[in-house]
Amino acid sequence: MFEDETIDVECPKCGHQNSILVREFEEISETHFICEDCKVAVRIEASEFRERLEQVRKELEELQREAVQEGKRRSKRPRKDDFQI
Ligand SMILES: [Zn+2]
């Protein structure tokens, strides 16, 4: 779920958007990645991305909430049998 989400981190050297697993931020406070494009080693600190992580988390929660509401709405929909006079 959330742990499988990725966020895009721009390479400071070439600007390439690298997809980093959110899980990596969760486990350690800082992490390194190798830019897919120019192969430079980039060190990133989780604190710098805390805001974005929160954003991703909120978006996911919203999606889940919508899914739940959608499910409720569907199950609450009155069937023809409910309208008895
Ligand atoms: Zn790069």
PDB file of the backbone (N, CA, C, O) and the ligand in Angstrom, with CONECT records:
HET     ZN  A 101       1
ATOM      1  N   MET A   1       0.815  -1.201   0.000  1.00  0.00           N
ATOM      2  CA  MET A   1       0.000   0.000   0.000  1.00  0.00           C
ATOM      3  C   MET A   1       0.851   1.253   0.000  1.00  0.00           C
ATOM      4  O   MET A   1       1.550   1.556  -0.967  1.00  0.00           O
ATOM      5  N   PHE A   2       0.774   1.975   1.108  1.00  0.00           N
ATOM      6  CA  PHE A   2       1.520   3.227   1.175  1.00  0.00           C
ATOM      7  C   PHE A   2       3.007   2.987   0.961  1.00  0.00           C
ATOM      8  O   PHE A   2       3.691   3.788   0.323  1.00  0.00           O
ATOM      9  N   GLU A   3       3.496   1.888   1.495  1.00  0.00           N
ATOM     10  CA  GLU A   3       4.924   1.596   1.431  1.00  0.00           C
ATOM     11  C   GLU A   3       5.392   1.342  -0.004  1.00  0.00           C
ATOM     12  O   GLU A   3       6.579   1.449  -0.310  1.00  0.00           O
ATOM     13  N   ASP A   4       4.451   1.008  -0.866  1.00  0.00           N
ATOM     14  CA  ASP A   4       4.834   0.734  -2.244  1.00  0.00           C
ATOM     15  C   ASP A   4       4.738   1.968  -3.121  1.00  0.00           C
ATOM     16  O   ASP A   4       5.036   1.916  -4.314  1.00  0.00           O
ATOM     17  N   GLU A   5       4.325   3.066  -2.533  1.00  0.00           N
ATOM     18  CA  GLU A   5       4.231   4.305  -3.288  1.00  0.00           C
ATOM     19  C   GLU A   5       5.623   4.875  -3.538  1.00  0.00           C
ATOM     20  O   GLU A   5       6.541   4.666  -2.745  1.00  0.00           O
ATOM     21  N   THR A   6       5.768   5.582  -4.627  1.00  0.00           N
ATOM     22  CA  THR A   6       7.037   6.230  -4.904  1.00  0.00           C
ATOM     23  C   THR A   6       6.809   7.731  -5.027  1.00  0.00           C
ATOM     24  O   THR A   6       5.724   8.190  -5.384  1.00  0.00           O
ATOM     25  N   ILE A   7       7.858   8.477  -4.721  1.00  0.00           N
ATOM     26  CA  ILE A   7       7.788   9.909  -4.991  1.00  0.00           C
ATOM     27  C   ILE A   7       8.942  10.250  -5.930  1.00  0.00           C
ATOM     28  O   ILE A   7       9.980   9.588  -5.930  1.00  0.00           O
ATOM     29  N   ASP A   8       8.744  11.270  -6.708  1.00  0.00           N
ATOM     30  CA  ASP A   8       9.769  11.674  -7.656  1.00  0.00           C
ATOM     31  C   ASP A   8      10.757  12.618  -6.994  1.00  0.00           C
ATOM     32  O   ASP A   8      10.376  13.624  -6.397  1.00  0.00           O
ATOM     33  N   VAL A   9      12.028  12.276  -7.109  1.00  0.00           N
ATOM     34  CA  VAL A   9      13.064  13.130  -6.559  1.00  0.00           C
ATOM     35  C   VAL A   9      13.952  13.582  -7.721  1.00  0.00           C
ATOM     36  O   VAL A   9      14.517  12.785  -8.469  1.00  0.00           O
ATOM     37  N   GLU A  10      14.036  14.892  -7.823  1.00  0.00           N
ATOM     38  CA  GLU A  10      14.790  15.430  -8.944  1.00  0.00           C
ATOM     39  C   GLU A  10      16.287  15.341  -8.682  1.00  0.00           C
ATOM     40  O   GLU A  10      16.755  15.698  -7.600  1.00  0.00           O
ATOM     41  N   CYS A  11      17.029  14.871  -9.662  1.00  0.00           N
ATOM     42  CA  CYS A  11      18.478  14.807  -9.548  1.00  0.00           C
ATOM     43  C   CYS A  11      19.034  16.236  -9.569  1.00  0.00           C
ATOM     44  O   CYS A  11      18.733  17.009 -10.478  1.00  0.00           O
ATOM     45  N   PRO A  12      19.845  16.578  -8.566  1.00  0.00           N
ATOM     46  CA  PRO A  12      20.374  17.946  -8.506  1.00  0.00           C
ATOM     47  C   PRO A  12      21.340  18.249  -9.653  1.00  0.00           C
ATOM     48  O   PRO A  12      21.628  19.410  -9.944  1.00  0.00           O
ATOM     49  N   LYS A  13      21.831  17.202 -10.294  1.00  0.00           N
ATOM     50  CA  LYS A  13      22.812  17.422 -11.354  1.00  0.00           C
ATOM     51  C   LYS A  13      22.163  17.563 -12.734  1.00  0.00           C
ATOM     52  O   LYS A  13      22.430  18.517 -13.465  1.00  0.00           O
ATOM     53  N   CYS A  14      21.315  16.607 -13.073  1.00  0.00           N
ATOM     54  CA  CYS A  14      20.759  16.634 -14.431  1.00  0.00           C
ATOM     55  C   CYS A  14      19.257  16.910 -14.454  1.00  0.00           C
ATOM     56  O   CYS A  14      18.679  17.133 -15.518  1.00  0.00           O
ATOM     57  N   GLY A  15      18.624  16.893 -13.268  1.00  0.00           N
ATOM     58  CA  GLY A  15      17.205  17.210 -13.233  1.00  0.00           C
ATOM     59  C   GLY A  15      16.302  16.036 -13.560  1.00  0.00           C
ATOM     60  O   GLY A  15      15.084  16.190 -13.653  1.00  0.00           O
ATOM     61  N   HIS A  16      16.897  14.860 -13.735  1.00  0.00           N
ATOM     62  CA  HIS A  16      16.099  13.674 -14.027  1.00  0.00           C
ATOM     63  C   HIS A  16      15.222  13.316 -12.828  1.00  0.00           C
ATOM     64  O   HIS A  16      15.679  13.381 -11.687  1.00  0.00           O
ATOM     65  N   GLN A  17      13.974  12.942 -13.073  1.00  0.00           N
ATOM     66  CA  GLN A  17      13.066  12.562 -11.993  1.00  0.00           C
ATOM     67  C   GLN A  17      13.258  11.084 -11.667  1.00  0.00           C
ATOM     68  O   GLN A  17      12.944  10.204 -12.469  1.00  0.00           O
ATOM     69  N   ASN A  18      13.784  10.838 -10.467  1.00  0.00           N
ATOM     70  CA  ASN A  18      13.987   9.460 -10.036  1.00  0.00           C
ATOM     71  C   ASN A  18      12.867   9.047  -9.090  1.00  0.00           C
ATOM     72  O   ASN A  18      12.513   9.784  -8.170  1.00  0.00           O
ATOM     73  N   SER A  19      12.324   7.884  -9.320  1.00  0.00           N
ATOM     74  CA  SER A  19      11.266   7.387  -8.444  1.00  0.00           C
ATOM     75  C   SER A  19      11.883   6.657  -7.260  1.00  0.00           C
ATOM     76  O   SER A  19      12.571   5.648  -7.413  1.00  0.00           O
ATOM     77  N   ILE A  20      11.618   7.192  -6.087  1.00  0.00           N
ATOM     78  CA  ILE A  20      12.158   6.591  -4.871  1.00  0.00           C
ATOM     79  C   ILE A  20      11.008   5.995  -4.079  1.00  0.00           C
ATOM     80  O   ILE A  20       9.961   6.619  -3.911  1.00  0.00           O
ATOM     81  N   LEU A  21      11.219   4.784  -3.598  1.00  0.00           N
ATOM     82  CA  LEU A  21      10.193   4.131  -2.792  1.00  0.00           C
ATOM     83  C   LEU A  21      10.011   4.873  -1.473  1.00  0.00           C
ATOM     84  O   LEU A  21      10.980   5.184  -0.781  1.00  0.00           O
ATOM     85  N   VAL A  22       8.774   5.146  -1.144  1.00  0.00           N
ATOM     86  CA  VAL A  22       8.470   5.830   0.116  1.00  0.00           C
ATOM     87  C   VAL A  22       8.997   5.021   1.296  1.00  0.00           C
ATOM     88  O   VAL A  22       9.417   5.583   2.308  1.00  0.00           O
ATOM     89  N   ARG A  23       8.971   3.714   1.158  1.00  0.00           N
ATOM     90  CA  ARG A  23       9.427   2.815   2.216  1.00  0.00           C
ATOM     91  C   ARG A  23      10.845   3.146   2.675  1.00  0.00           C
ATOM     92  O   ARG A  23      11.178   3.025   3.854  1.00  0.00           O
ATOM     93  N   GLU A  24      11.660   3.562   1.730  1.00  0.00           N
ATOM     94  CA  GLU A  24      13.043   3.872   2.069  1.00  0.00           C
ATOM     95  C   GLU A  24      13.135   5.057   3.018  1.00  0.00           C
ATOM     96  O   GLU A  24      14.048   5.144   3.839  1.00  0.00           O
ATOM     97  N   PHE A  25      12.176   5.964   2.894  1.00  0.00           N
ATOM     98  CA  PHE A  25      12.172   7.116   3.791  1.00  0.00           C
ATOM     99  C   PHE A  25      11.662   6.720   5.171  1.00  0.00           C
ATOM    100  O   PHE A  25      12.074   7.264   6.196  1.00  0.00           O
ATOM    101  N   GLU A  26      10.765   5.767   5.157  1.00  0.00           N
ATOM    102  CA  GLU A  26      10.163   5.362   6.408  1.00  0.00           C
ATOM    103  C   GLU A  26      11.181   4.677   7.316  1.00  0.00           C
ATOM    104  O   GLU A  26      11.136   4.824   8.537  1.00  0.00           O
ATOM    105  N   GLU A  27      12.086   3.939   6.711  1.00  0.00           N
ATOM    106  CA  GLU A  27      12.984   3.121   7.501  1.00  0.00           C
ATOM    107  C   GLU A  27      14.183   3.895   8.026  1.00  0.00           C
ATOM    108  O   GLU A  27      14.588   3.716   9.174  1.00  0.00           O
ATOM    109  N   ILE A  28      14.744   4.744   7.199  1.00  0.00           N
ATOM    110  CA  ILE A  28      15.916   5.500   7.629  1.00  0.00           C
ATOM    111  C   ILE A  28      15.713   6.977   7.361  1.00  0.00           C
ATOM    112  O   ILE A  28      14.933   7.370   6.494  1.00  0.00           O
ATOM    113  N   SER A  29      16.437   7.792   8.128  1.00  0.00           N
ATOM    114  CA  SER A  29      16.207   9.232   8.025  1.00  0.00           C
ATOM    115  C   SER A  29      16.887   9.822   6.791  1.00  0.00           C
ATOM    116  O   SER A  29      16.518  10.901   6.327  1.00  0.00           O
ATOM    117  N   GLU A  30      17.869   9.116   6.271  1.00  0.00           N
ATOM    118  CA  GLU A  30      18.444   9.593   5.024  1.00  0.00           C
ATOM    119  C   GLU A  30      18.811   8.412   4.138  1.00  0.00           C
ATOM    120  O   GLU A  30      19.089   7.310   4.611  1.00  0.00           O
ATOM    121  N   THR A  31      18.802   8.673   2.865  1.00  0.00           N
ATOM    122  CA  THR A  31      19.046   7.576   1.952  1.00  0.00           C
ATOM    123  C   THR A  31      19.833   8.070   0.737  1.00  0.00           C
ATOM    124  O   THR A  31      19.875   9.266   0.448  1.00  0.00           O
ATOM    125  N   HIS A  32      20.440   7.140   0.050  1.00  0.00           N
ATOM    126  CA  HIS A  32      21.178   7.490  -1.154  1.00  0.00           C
ATOM    127  C   HIS A  32      20.508   6.816  -2.343  1.00  0.00           C
ATOM    128  O   HIS A  32      19.940   5.729  -2.229  1.00  0.00           O
ATOM    129  N   PHE A  33      20.586   7.466  -3.448  1.00  0.00           N
ATOM    130  CA  PHE A  33      20.161   6.776  -4.662  1.00  0.00           C
ATOM    131  C   PHE A  33      21.077   7.177  -5.792  1.00  0.00           C
ATOM    132  O   PHE A  33      21.720   8.226  -5.764  1.00  0.00           O
ATOM    133  N   ILE A  34      21.120   6.312  -6.790  1.00  0.00           N
ATOM    134  CA  ILE A  34      21.923   6.612  -7.971  1.00  0.00           C
ATOM    135  C   ILE A  34      20.980   7.099  -9.053  1.00  0.00           C
ATOM    136  O   ILE A  34      20.013   6.421  -9.400  1.00  0.00           O
ATOM    137  N   CYS A  35      21.265   8.269  -9.578  1.00  0.00           N
ATOM    138  CA  CYS A  35      20.427   8.825 -10.635  1.00  0.00           C
ATOM    139  C   CYS A  35      20.402   7.864 -11.820  1.00  0.00           C
ATOM    140  O   CYS A  35      21.438   7.409 -12.304  1.00  0.00           O
ATOM    141  N   GLU A  36      19.186   7.571 -12.268  1.00  0.00           N
ATOM    142  CA  GLU A  36      19.034   6.639 -13.387  1.00  0.00           C
ATOM    143  C   GLU A  36      19.654   7.196 -14.660  1.00  0.00           C
ATOM    144  O   GLU A  36      20.051   6.451 -15.556  1.00  0.00           O
ATOM    145  N   ASP A  37      19.728   8.488 -14.720  1.00  0.00           N
ATOM    146  CA  ASP A  37      20.155   9.119 -15.959  1.00  0.00           C
ATOM    147  C   ASP A  37      21.666   9.355 -16.013  1.00  0.00           C
ATOM    148  O   ASP A  37      22.344   8.871 -16.919  1.00  0.00           O
ATOM    149  N   CYS A  38      22.190  10.109 -15.026  1.00  0.00           N
ATOM    150  CA  CYS A  38      23.609  10.462 -15.102  1.00  0.00           C
ATOM    151  C   CYS A  38      24.460   9.660 -14.114  1.00  0.00           C
ATOM    152  O   CYS A  38      25.674   9.852 -14.037  1.00  0.00           O
ATOM    153  N   LYS A  39      23.817   8.761 -13.360  1.00  0.00           N
ATOM    154  CA  LYS A  39      24.506   7.820 -12.469  1.00  0.00           C
ATOM    155  C   LYS A  39      25.241   8.493 -11.310  1.00  0.00           C
ATOM    156  O   LYS A  39      26.111   7.887 -10.685  1.00  0.00           O
ATOM    157  N   VAL A  40      24.891   9.730 -11.032  1.00  0.00           N
ATOM    158  CA  VAL A  40      25.517  10.405  -9.910  1.00  0.00           C
ATOM    159  C   VAL A  40      24.852   9.918  -8.616  1.00  0.00           C
ATOM    160  O   VAL A  40      23.653   9.641  -8.582  1.00  0.00           O
ATOM    161  N   ALA A  41      25.659   9.821  -7.557  1.00  0.00           N
ATOM    162  CA  ALA A  41      25.100   9.409  -6.271  1.00  0.00           C
ATOM    163  C   ALA A  41      24.506  10.621  -5.571  1.00  0.00           C
ATOM    164  O   ALA A  41      25.177  11.635  -5.382  1.00  0.00           O
ATOM    165  N   VAL A  42      23.237  10.504  -5.189  1.00  0.00           N
ATOM    166  CA  VAL A  42      22.557  11.623  -4.551  1.00  0.00           C
ATOM    167  C   VAL A  42      22.149  11.210  -3.142  1.00  0.00           C
ATOM    168  O   VAL A  42      21.563  10.148  -2.933  1.00  0.00           O
ATOM    169  N   ARG A  43      22.467  12.065  -2.189  1.00  0.00           N
ATOM    170  CA  ARG A  43      22.051  11.798  -0.819  1.00  0.00           C
ATOM    171  C   ARG A  43      20.819  12.638  -0.521  1.00  0.00           C
ATOM    172  O   ARG A  43      20.816  13.847  -0.753  1.00  0.00           O
ATOM    173  N   ILE A  44      19.788  12.008  -0.014  1.00  0.00           N
ATOM    174  CA  ILE A  44      18.577  12.754   0.315  1.00  0.00           C
ATOM    175  C   ILE A  44      18.199  12.492   1.764  1.00  0.00           C
ATOM    176  O   ILE A  44      18.332  11.379   2.271  1.00  0.00           O
ATOM    177  N   GLU A  45      17.734  13.526   2.402  1.00  0.00           N
ATOM    178  CA  GLU A  45      17.296  13.398   3.784  1.00  0.00           C
ATOM    179  C   GLU A  45      15.783  13.339   3.836  1.00  0.00           C
ATOM    180  O   GLU A  45      15.083  14.110   3.178  1.00  0.00           O
ATOM    181  N   ALA A  46      15.307  12.420   4.622  1.00  0.00           N
ATOM    182  CA  ALA A  46      13.855  12.214   4.697  1.00  0.00           C
ATOM    183  C   ALA A  46      13.144  13.489   5.138  1.00  0.00           C
ATOM    184  O   ALA A  46      12.027  13.771   4.703  1.00  0.00           O
ATOM    185  N   SER A  47      13.813  14.267   6.017  1.00  0.00           N
ATOM    186  CA  SER A  47      13.157  15.460   6.545  1.00  0.00           C
ATOM    187  C   SER A  47      12.801  16.437   5.428  1.00  0.00           C
ATOM    188  O   SER A  47      11.820  17.175   5.519  1.00  0.00           O
ATOM    189  N   GLU A  48      13.611  16.429   4.380  1.00  0.00           N
ATOM    190  CA  GLU A  48      13.340  17.337   3.269  1.00  0.00           C
ATOM    191  C   GLU A  48      12.068  16.948   2.543  1.00  0.00           C
ATOM    192  O   GLU A  48      11.432  17.770   1.882  1.00  0.00           O
ATOM    193  N   PHE A  49      11.712  15.690   2.676  1.00  0.00           N
ATOM    194  CA  PHE A  49      10.573  15.201   1.910  1.00  0.00           C
ATOM    195  C   PHE A  49       9.374  14.885   2.784  1.00  0.00           C
ATOM    196  O   PHE A  49       8.363  14.354   2.324  1.00  0.00           O
ATOM    197  N   ARG A  50       9.516  15.229   4.063  1.00  0.00           N
ATOM    198  CA  ARG A  50       8.436  14.929   5.002  1.00  0.00           C
ATOM    199  C   ARG A  50       7.116  15.508   4.512  1.00  0.00           C
ATOM    200  O   ARG A  50       6.070  14.860   4.572  1.00  0.00           O
ATOM    201  N   GLU A  51       7.191  16.748   4.025  1.00  0.00           N
ATOM    202  CA  GLU A  51       5.979  17.403   3.560  1.00  0.00           C
ATOM    203  C   GLU A  51       5.363  16.653   2.392  1.00  0.00           C
ATOM    204  O   GLU A  51       4.151  16.447   2.327  1.00  0.00           O
ATOM    205  N   ARG A  52       6.228  16.253   1.473  1.00  0.00           N
ATOM    206  CA  ARG A  52       5.717  15.538   0.297  1.00  0.00           C
ATOM    207  C   ARG A  52       5.197  14.163   0.681  1.00  0.00           C
ATOM    208  O   ARG A  52       4.216  13.674   0.121  1.00  0.00           O
ATOM    209  N   LEU A  53       5.870  13.548   1.643  1.00  0.00           N
ATOM    210  CA  LEU A  53       5.410  12.247   2.120  1.00  0.00           C
ATOM    211  C   LEU A  53       4.019  12.380   2.728  1.00  0.00           C
ATOM    212  O   LEU A  53       3.136  11.551   2.508  1.00  0.00           O
ATOM    213  N   GLU A  54       3.854  13.453   3.501  1.00  0.00           N
ATOM    214  CA  GLU A  54       2.550  13.702   4.112  1.00  0.00           C
ATOM    215  C   GLU A  54       1.486  13.898   3.045  1.00  0.00           C
ATOM    216  O   GLU A  54       0.355  13.428   3.168  1.00  0.00           O
ATOM    217  N   GLN A  55       1.881  14.601   2.000  1.00  0.00           N
ATOM    218  CA  GLN A  55       0.950  14.851   0.904  1.00  0.00           C
ATOM    219  C   GLN A  55       0.513  13.541   0.259  1.00  0.00           C
ATOM    220  O   GLN A  55      -0.673  13.305   0.026  1.00  0.00           O
ATOM    221  N   VAL A  56       1.497  12.702  -0.019  1.00  0.00           N
ATOM    222  CA  VAL A  56       1.196  11.407  -0.629  1.00  0.00           C
ATOM    223  C   VAL A  56       0.272  10.609   0.284  1.00  0.00           C
ATOM    224  O   VAL A  56      -0.686   9.975  -0.159  1.00  0.00           O
ATOM    225  N   ARG A  57       0.598  10.663   1.587  1.00  0.00           N
ATOM    226  CA  ARG A  57      -0.189   9.917   2.552  1.00  0.00           C
ATOM    227  C   ARG A  57      -1.645  10.411   2.567  1.00  0.00           C
ATOM    228  O   ARG A  57      -2.589   9.622   2.598  1.00  0.00           O
ATOM    229  N   LYS A  58      -1.791  11.734   2.543  1.00  0.00           N
ATOM    230  CA  LYS A  58      -3.136  12.307   2.584  1.00  0.00           C
ATOM    231  C   LYS A  58      -3.927  11.938   1.339  1.00  0.00           C
ATOM    232  O   LYS A  58      -5.111  11.608   1.407  1.00  0.00           O
ATOM    233  N   GLU A  59      -3.247  12.001   0.201  1.00  0.00           N
ATOM    234  CA  GLU A  59      -3.931  11.661  -1.043  1.00  0.00           C
ATOM    235  C   GLU A  59      -4.414  10.220  -1.011  1.00  0.00           C
ATOM    236  O   GLU A  59      -5.522   9.908  -1.448  1.00  0.00           O
ATOM    237  N   LEU A  60      -3.564   9.350  -0.489  1.00  0.00           N
ATOM    238  CA  LEU A  60      -3.929   7.938  -0.411  1.00  0.00           C
ATOM    239  C   LEU A  60      -5.101   7.739   0.535  1.00  0.00           C
ATOM    240  O   LEU A  60      -6.024   6.975   0.251  1.00  0.00           O
ATOM    241  N   GLU A  61      -5.051   8.439   1.669  1.00  0.00           N
ATOM    242  CA  GLU A  61      -6.141   8.316   2.637  1.00  0.00           C
ATOM    243  C   GLU A  61      -7.445   8.781   2.020  1.00  0.00           C
ATOM    244  O   GLU A  61      -8.501   8.184   2.229  1.00  0.00           O
ATOM    245  N   GLU A  62      -7.349   9.867   1.251  1.00  0.00           N
ATOM    246  CA  GLU A  62      -8.527  10.406   0.584  1.00  0.00           C
ATOM    247  C   GLU A  62      -9.102   9.373  -0.388  1.00  0.00           C
ATOM    248  O   GLU A  62     -10.312   9.157  -0.446  1.00  0.00           O
ATOM    249  N   LEU A  63      -8.222   8.755  -1.133  1.00  0.00           N
ATOM    250  CA  LEU A  63      -8.657   7.750  -2.100  1.00  0.00           C
ATOM    251  C   LEU A  63      -9.342   6.593  -1.391  1.00  0.00           C
ATOM    252  O   LEU A  63     -10.375   6.091  -1.834  1.00  0.00           O
ATOM    253  N   GLN A  64      -8.737   6.179  -0.273  1.00  0.00           N
ATOM    254  CA  GLN A  64      -9.319   5.067   0.472  1.00  0.00           C
ATOM    255  C   GLN A  64     -10.683   5.456   1.018  1.00  0.00           C
ATOM    256  O   GLN A  64     -11.632   4.673   0.969  1.00  0.00           O
ATOM    257  N   ARG A  65     -10.769   6.703   1.551  1.00  0.00           N
ATOM    258  CA  ARG A  65     -12.031   7.177   2.102  1.00  0.00           C
ATOM    259  C   ARG A  65     -13.101   7.191   1.020  1.00  0.00           C
ATOM    260  O   ARG A  65     -14.242   6.788   1.248  1.00  0.00           O
ATOM    261  N   GLU A  66     -12.710   7.664  -0.170  1.00  0.00           N
ATOM    262  CA  GLU A  66     -13.665   7.714  -1.270  1.00  0.00           C
ATOM    263  C   GLU A  66     -14.127   6.317  -1.643  1.00  0.00           C
ATOM    264  O   GLU A  66     -15.302   6.095  -1.938  1.00  0.00           O
ATOM    265  N   ALA A  67     -13.196   5.384  -1.626  1.00  0.00           N
ATOM    266  CA  ALA A  67     -13.530   4.005  -1.972  1.00  0.00           C
ATOM    267  C   ALA A  67     -14.516   3.442  -0.971  1.00  0.00           C
ATOM    268  O   ALA A  67     -15.458   2.737  -1.334  1.00  0.00           O
ATOM    269  N   VAL A  68     -14.289   3.764   0.307  1.00  0.00           N
ATOM    270  CA  VAL A  68     -15.184   3.279   1.355  1.00  0.00           C
ATOM    271  C   VAL A  68     -16.562   3.885   1.170  1.00  0.00           C
ATOM    272  O   VAL A  68     -17.573   3.186   1.253  1.00  0.00           O
ATOM    273  N   GLN A  69     -16.601   5.206   0.915  1.00  0.00           N
ATOM    274  CA  GLN A  69     -17.884   5.880   0.742  1.00  0.00           C
ATOM    275  C   GLN A  69     -18.624   5.330  -0.463  1.00  0.00           C
ATOM    276  O   GLN A  69     -19.841   5.150  -0.443  1.00  0.00           O
ATOM    277  N   GLU A  70     -17.867   5.072  -1.502  1.00  0.00           N
ATOM    278  CA  GLU A  70     -18.451   4.516  -2.716  1.00  0.00           C
ATOM    279  C   GLU A  70     -19.099   3.167  -2.400  1.00  0.00           C
ATOM    280  O   GLU A  70     -20.198   2.864  -2.865  1.00  0.00           O
ATOM    281  N   GLY A  71     -18.407   2.383  -1.614  1.00  0.00           N
ATOM    282  CA  GLY A  71     -18.916   1.068  -1.240  1.00  0.00           C
ATOM    283  C   GLY A  71     -20.187   1.189  -0.422  1.00  0.00           C
ATOM    284  O   GLY A  71     -21.149   0.448  -0.625  1.00  0.00           O
ATOM    285  N   LYS A  72     -20.176   2.149   0.522  1.00  0.00           N
ATOM    286  CA  LYS A  72     -21.340   2.338   1.378  1.00  0.00           C
ATOM    287  C   LYS A  72     -22.552   2.757   0.559  1.00  0.00           C
ATOM    288  O   LYS A  72     -23.662   2.251   0.719  1.00  0.00           O
ATOM    289  N   ARG A  73     -22.274   3.718  -0.334  1.00  0.00           N
ATOM    290  CA  ARG A  73     -23.360   4.243  -1.144  1.00  0.00           C
ATOM    291  C   ARG A  73     -24.018   3.105  -1.940  1.00  0.00           C
ATOM    292  O   ARG A  73     -25.238   3.025  -2.084  1.00  0.00           O
ATOM    293  N   ARG A  74     -23.144   2.239  -2.443  1.00  0.00           N
ATOM    294  CA  ARG A  74     -23.654   1.170  -3.284  1.00  0.00           C
ATOM    295  C   ARG A  74     -24.525   0.205  -2.472  1.00  0.00           C
ATOM    296  O   ARG A  74     -25.572  -0.255  -2.929  1.00  0.00           O
ATOM    297  N   SER A  75     -24.056  -0.086  -1.247  1.00  0.00           N
ATOM    298  CA  SER A  75     -24.785  -1.071  -0.453  1.00  0.00           C
ATOM    299  C   SER A  75     -26.063  -0.468   0.125  1.00  0.00           C
ATOM    300  O   SER A  75     -27.008  -1.183   0.459  1.00  0.00           O
ATOM    301  N   LYS A  76     -26.074   0.886   0.239  1.00  0.00           N
ATOM    302  CA  LYS A  76     -27.243   1.534   0.820  1.00  0.00           C
ATOM    303  C   LYS A  76     -28.328   1.799  -0.214  1.00  0.00           C
ATOM    304  O   LYS A  76     -29.473   2.101   0.121  1.00  0.00           O
ATOM    305  N   ARG A  77     -27.945   1.679  -1.457  1.00  0.00           N
ATOM    306  CA  ARG A  77     -28.905   1.987  -2.516  1.00  0.00           C
ATOM    307  C   ARG A  77     -30.159   1.120  -2.325  1.00  0.00           C
ATOM    308  O   ARG A  77     -30.073  -0.107  -2.263  1.00  0.00           O
ATOM    309  N   PRO A  78     -31.295   1.760  -2.236  1.00  0.00           N
ATOM    310  CA  PRO A  78     -32.510   0.983  -1.981  1.00  0.00           C
ATOM    311  C   PRO A  78     -32.864   0.113  -3.170  1.00  0.00           C
ATOM    312  O   PRO A  78     -32.779   0.529  -4.325  1.00  0.00           O
ATOM    313  N   ARG A  79     -33.251  -1.065  -2.860  1.00  0.00           N
ATOM    314  CA  ARG A  79     -33.687  -1.956  -3.925  1.00  0.00           C
ATOM    315  C   ARG A  79     -35.180  -1.769  -4.164  1.00  0.00           C
ATOM    316  O   ARG A  79     -35.871  -1.130  -3.370  1.00  0.00           O
ATOM    317  N   LYS A  80     -35.645  -2.305  -5.209  1.00  0.00           N
ATOM    318  CA  LYS A  80     -37.052  -2.129  -5.551  1.00  0.00           C
ATOM    319  C   LYS A  80     -37.958  -2.645  -4.449  1.00  0.00           C
ATOM    320  O   LYS A  80     -39.032  -2.099  -4.200  1.00  0.00           O
ATOM    321  N   ASP A  81     -37.505  -3.715  -3.786  1.00  0.00           N
ATOM    322  CA  ASP A  81     -38.318  -4.346  -2.746  1.00  0.00           C
ATOM    323  C   ASP A  81     -38.533  -3.448  -1.538  1.00  0.00           C
ATOM    324  O   ASP A  81     -39.470  -3.642  -0.765  1.00  0.00           O
ATOM    325  N   ASP A  82     -37.636  -2.443  -1.381  1.00  0.00           N
ATOM    326  CA  ASP A  82     -37.757  -1.583  -0.207  1.00  0.00           C
ATOM    327  C   ASP A  82     -38.922  -0.620  -0.326  1.00  0.00           C
ATOM    328  O   ASP A  82     -39.408  -0.098   0.677  1.00  0.00           O
ATOM    329  N   PHE A  83     -39.366  -0.386  -1.530  1.00  0.00           N
ATOM    330  CA  PHE A  83     -40.469   0.557  -1.712  1.00  0.00           C
ATOM    331  C   PHE A  83     -41.813  -0.176  -1.700  1.00  0.00           C
ATOM    332  O   PHE A  83     -42.419  -0.446  -2.736  1.00  0.00           O
ATOM    333  N   GLN A  84     -42.230  -0.471  -0.520  1.00  0.00           N
ATOM    334  CA  GLN A  84     -43.529  -1.128  -0.395  1.00  0.00           C
ATOM    335  C   GLN A  84     -44.540  -0.140   0.151  1.00  0.00           C
ATOM    336  O   GLN A  84     -44.280   0.544   1.140  1.00  0.00           O
ATOM    337  N   ILE A  85     -45.652  -0.069  -0.471  1.00  0.00           N
ATOM    338  CA  ILE A  85     -46.666   0.886  -0.009  1.00  0.00           C
ATOM    339  C   ILE A  85     -47.702   0.167   0.868  1.00  0.00           C
ATOM    340  O   ILE A  85     -48.641   0.797   1.357  1.00  0.00           O
TER     341      ILE A  85
HETATM  342 ZN    ZN A 101      21.145  12.840 -12.799  1.00  0.00          ZN2+
END
